[in-house]
Each structure stands twice: as structure tokens, then as C-alpha cells.
Amino acid sequence: MKQFLRNCFSLSAQNRSTAEGRELTGNVRMKNLGFSPQLLRYFDDNSRRGRLEPADRQSEAENPVCGDWLVLTARVENQQLAQVRFQARGCVAAMACAAALAEALEGLPWEQADGLDLRAAILQRIERLPEASGHALELALTAGRKLFQN
């Protein structure tokens, strides 16, 4: 499993833009699939990937149809989500939605985060999601809601 995740993350690095600002073939193909540039940036963003050990809160979600899964971990300090990280296996949209969710939650006071409209927060960050990728948003929403359950 760990090797699989390493391979997924290294494949993601192959899709990054070059220093000159030209896009590699992978991102061009992804744009043709209806992914916004913002969604692709979240897919490429490694800043919140991984698990927090130890974590104060953890949630998991899985889509049994496609096999995507997501684990969210969080550290809570002074009633605030000090850090939020995700570990995921799935499509481009699933990884991007997870990254956008982690960013949306990190730094918020617990009560504000618990009441946050997660769908709106994710969609605001990724801008648009192709209809065929709705399962990715639902995966992130499920994990996000579970993070606040006792």
C-alpha cells in the first residue's frame, strides 16, 4: 500500500508545470477533461498530504464503487483546527477535493469549522467539477462530516 501511494504521488509530480510556465502534457490532457486550473493546482499541492501522528481527530471515507478512499487527520489546539492533513487514493478530482477540504478547515476555530458549508468551501477553491467527478466531492464531504462526529 505504501509503495502504491508513493507511486501515485510521484505521478502527480510528473503533471506539474515547468519553471518556464509551460504545462506538461499531463495537465493539458486533464484540462481537456473539464478540470479547472484551480482543481489541478490542488491536485498537485503536497502541502497537506500525509497523516498527522498523533492526531486528535481522524475520519475515513471510502467509495466502494470506484475504490477511492480518504483519511483526514487533525490536531486541535485551543479549540482550533491547528493542522489538517489527508491521505487519499483515487482520481485527480478526489485528491483535489481532499486537498481543498484540508485547506478550508485548517486554522478555523472548532465551532466555525463544524458549521462550515463544506460543499461550498471546496467548490469555491476548485472552481468547478465535471459532473462525472461528483463522487470525489461526496467522498470529501463524507470524511469532512465524520471528522466532527463524536
DOGUVEX-272204 format. One record per residue (C-alpha): residue in one letter; x, y, z. Coordinates in steps of 0.001 Angstrom, whole numbers, plus 500000, padded with zeros to 6 digits. Layout:
# DOGUVEX-272204
AXYZ...
***
This chain:
# DOGUVEX-272204
M500000500000500000K502765502461500911Q504523501816497601F501260502375495738L500815505759497427R504408506743496669N503795505916493021C500602507993492983F502391510981494483S505312510685492083L502908510514489129S501327513709490388A504730515397490316Q505072514488486651N501996516591485880R503362519838487321S504067522917485297T507627523610484252A509656526524485623E509150528419482367G505385528291482873R504751525790480074E502468522951481023L503421519351480701T501297517047478594G499506515539481638N497946518832482722V496897519680479175R495036516391478965M493468516996482386K492154520400481299N490548518728478291L488645516503480743G486968519585482226F489206520124485241S489773523754486143P493307525094486582Q492440525617490264L491443521959490671L494712520886489064R496659523127491443Y495018521403494433F495772518015492875D499444518995492639D499591520577496110N501502518335498519S501436520745501462R498644518945503337R499244515363502205G500028512683504744R498830511770508217L499368513571511484E500823511282514143P499471511626516726A496171513105515620D493434514431517889R490761513624515314Q490598511186512422S487938510269509889E487792507880506973A485569507587503925E485514505152501032N483650504878497760P483063501140497300V482075501595493659C485334503104492388G487662502201495269D488630505777496190W489350506323499886L490256509268502069V491625509621505587L491571513033507294T493626513683510418A493610516837512512R495329518393515502V493159520520517716E494841523191519836N492923525742521905Q489615524736520272Q491075525387516802L491981523043513947A495686523795514040Q496627521260511343V494629519139508914R496179516509506654F494792513984504215Q495866510692502782A493930509551499747R493855507082496934G491757507961493966C491270510011490870V492513513529490210A489252515041491451A489299513007494688M492823514170495509A491981517795494670C488775517814496735A490637516326499703A493371518969499467A490798521765499165L488906520420502184A492059520249504311E492915523834503379A489366525034504110L489373523512507601E492917524241508745G493187527184511109L489462527541511798P488015527542515299W486371524167516016E482812525534516179Q483198527508512974A484701524521511166D481909522258512441G479297524613510993L481120525298507724D479311524563504457L481924522070503292R480480521717499786A480644525475499189A484133525719500709I485521523001498411L483779524246495266Q484920527803495948R488521526576495901I488427524206492925E486008526425490941R484252523673489030L483983519925488995P482966517851485973E479636516106486513A481294512705486212S483517513574489203G480742514269491693H481730511138493611A485018512831494537L483223515729496186E480932513336498067L483958511410499365A485495514599500763L482176515695502268T481688512348503995A485172512410505529G484734516064506499R481444515431508289K482841512389510097L485728514477511441F483240516347513654Q481279513331514866N481998512032518375
***
